Amino acid sequence: MICTVTFVRCWSSGRGRSRIASSRTAITSWARGDNVTKTGARYDNDYCLVFRLESGKIKEVREYCDSILTEQALGRFPEPRRRAAG
């Protein structure tokens, strides 16, 4: 499948730089955070968000980032819940 992607916008705000690209079925956003946690630690993660579109509406959102950096800045992720059999 060939997908045509249109570069929509590129802008810079503060230390971060973001980009957005779109097609008929998806919008992808790349961004860099410029954050400080409640404890004063820096948390400057890189993100990629993919919005999948269907009939002009957002059907699915996926966020990709450095999960190790997230845990270092914000603490360990909770253990996943295990589903009961059946």
Buried (B, 14 or more C-beta within 10 A) or exposed (E): EEEEEEEEEEEEEEEBEBBBBBEEEBBBBBBBBEEEEEEEEEBBBBBEBEBEBEEEEEEEEEEEBEEEBBEEBBEEEEEEEEEEEE
